[in-house]
């Protein structure tokens, strides 16, 4: 689909021998995850457990992906911008660690513009394959009371709202796809893990990362992780998956106010406790 004769896929390095190199690699993985998805996954699971211990049913609770800020409060807006900006640091770290002499890490994981036309088309196809069923699963989870109400964006018409939401979508797409696919697939392969063990493990981590949204989101994002993991293993390019993820999040973030107005029973915020959102989650 995206493969050309001079672009090998998947871009995995051979397994490392047993020894201090493998121990160092485990520590490296632990540090990267502790700074990014692993940290958020822990907070997310804790938030879900906390939500389950409340007297209010899970389906009557609410969480927010992108908290609002006052347009008159310059420092509030600046703080949100800086928070999003610094959240790119673990992505840069993962790419830096993948870089080897004479080998571009971005080229190895397929995060470049050499095949942008194909990547864009494939990414939009994944939006249909993943995004539409994901929306249906969210609605089903809300109906069954196993998914919390997710406030995807602040209902605020301020000038800064859309740029911050677009930045949040880009950060979320790059964080999950570059770290879960580009970085972890390479590192776990070096440790000798099999392909499907890697796919299922990273999919489970993706589900845990979204646990604060409820069980429906855990299932949906784990399924997304399996599809994206298979696609990356098959074609060796993370770019179409980043595009798909960003587009899905942009539609969710920017389109949320419209959806809340059209389907208030599913998308409008309920009255009830609001669990704290996890850091850098989507």
ChimeraX attribute file (.defattr): number of C-alpha atoms within 10 A of each C-alpha:
attribute: neighborCount
match mode: 1-to-1
recipient: residues
	/A:1	9
	/A:2	17
	/A:3	15
	/A:4	10
	/A:5	6
	/A:6	6
	/A:7	15
	/A:8	12
	/A:9	19
	/A:10	19
	/A:11	22
	/A:12	19
	/A:13	13
	/A:14	12
	/A:15	15
	/A:16	15
	/A:17	11
	/A:18	10
	/A:19	8
	/A:20	9
	/A:21	12
	/A:22	17
	/A:23	11
	/A:24	11
	/A:25	16
	/A:26	14
	/A:27	12
	/A:28	15
	/A:29	17
	/A:30	14
	/A:31	14
	/A:32	20
	/A:33	19
	/A:34	15
	/A:35	15
	/A:36	22
	/A:37	24
	/A:38	19
	/A:39	18
	/A:40	23
	/A:41	25
	/A:42	17
	/A:43	22
	/A:44	26
	/A:45	20
	/A:46	15
	/A:47	20
	/A:48	21
	/A:49	14
	/A:50	13
	/A:51	24
	/A:52	15
	/A:53	10
	/A:54	11
	/A:55	8
	/A:56	12
	/A:57	16
	/A:58	24
	/A:59	20
	/A:60	18
	/A:61	24
	/A:62	24
	/A:63	22
	/A:64	21
	/A:65	21
	/A:66	20
	/A:67	13
	/A:68	16
	/A:69	19
	/A:70	12
	/A:71	15
	/A:72	9
	/A:73	9
	/A:74	10
	/A:75	12
	/A:76	13
	/A:77	18
	/A:78	12
	/A:79	12
	/A:80	16
	/A:81	17
	/A:82	10
	/A:83	14
	/A:84	20
	/A:85	13
	/A:86	11
	/A:87	19
	/A:88	17
	/A:89	14
	/A:90	20
	/A:91	21
	/A:92	15
	/A:93	15
	/A:94	22
	/A:95	19
	/A:96	14
	/A:97	13
	/A:98	19
	/A:99	15
	/A:100	9
	/A:101	6
	/A:102	6
	/A:103	10
	/A:104	14
	/A:105	21
	/A:106	19
	/A:107	17
	/A:108	22
	/A:109	26
	/A:110	26
	/A:111	24
	/A:112	15
	/A:113	13
	/A:114	10
	/A:115	16
	/A:116	16
	/A:117	12
	/A:118	16
	/A:119	25
	/A:120	18
	/A:121	14
	/A:122	18
	/A:123	24
	/A:124	20
	/A:125	14
	/A:126	23
	/A:127	21
	/A:128	13
	/A:129	14
	/A:130	20
	/A:131	22
	/A:132	13
	/A:133	13
	/A:134	21
	/A:135	15
	/A:136	12
	/A:137	17
	/A:138	26
	/A:139	18
	/A:140	15
	/A:141	22
	/A:142	22
	/A:143	13
	/A:144	12
	/A:145	18
	/A:146	20
	/A:147	27
	/A:148	29
	/A:149	26
	/A:150	24
	/A:151	22
	/A:152	24
	/A:153	20
	/A:154	20
	/A:155	15
	/A:156	14
	/A:157	9
	/A:158	13
	/A:159	9
	/A:160	14
	/A:161	20
	/A:162	17
	/A:163	11
	/A:164	16
	/A:165	22
	/A:166	18
	/A:167	16
	/A:168	26
	/A:169	25
	/A:170	20
	/A:171	22
	/A:172	22
	/A:173	23
	/A:174	23
	/A:175	25
	/A:176	24
	/A:177	26
	/A:178	26
	/A:179	25
	/A:180	25
	/A:181	27
	/A:182	30
	/A:183	24
	/A:184	22
	/A:185	27
	/A:186	23
	/A:187	25
	/A:188	23
	/A:189	19
	/A:190	18
	/A:191	20
	/A:192	15
	/A:193	15
	/A:194	12
	/A:195	15
	/A:196	13
	/A:197	12
	/A:198	24
	/A:199	25
	/A:200	18
	/A:201	19
	/A:202	23
	/A:203	25
	/A:204	18
	/A:205	20
	/A:206	27
	/A:207	27
	/A:208	27
	/A:209	29
	/A:210	28
	/A:211	28
	/A:212	32
	/A:213	33
	/A:214	31
	/A:215	21
	/A:216	24
	/A:217	25
	/A:218	22
	/A:219	22
	/A:220	22
	/A:221	23
	/A:222	24
	/A:223	19
	/A:224	21
	/A:225	25
	/A:226	20
	/A:227	19
	/A:228	25
	/A:229	27
	/A:230	18
	/A:231	19
	/A:232	25
	/A:233	22
	/A:234	15
	/A:235	19
	/A:236	25
	/A:237	28
	/A:238	27
	/A:239	28
	/A:240	28
	/A:241	29
	/A:242	26
	/A:243	24
	/A:244	26
	/A:245	27
	/A:246	23
	/A:247	21
	/A:248	23
	/A:249	23
	/A:250	20
	/A:251	14
	/A:252	20
	/A:253	23
	/A:254	19
	/A:255	13
	/A:256	20
	/A:257	19
	/A:258	12
	/A:259	14
	/A:260	17
	/A:261	12
	/A:262	12
	/A:263	10
	/A:264	13
	/A:265	13
	/A:266	19
	/A:267	21
	/A:268	18
	/A:269	19
	/A:270	18
	/A:271	9
	/A:272	13
	/A:273	16
	/A:274	17
	/A:275	18
	/A:276	17
	/A:277	22
	/A:278	24
	/A:279	17
	/A:280	21
	/A:281	22
	/A:282	23
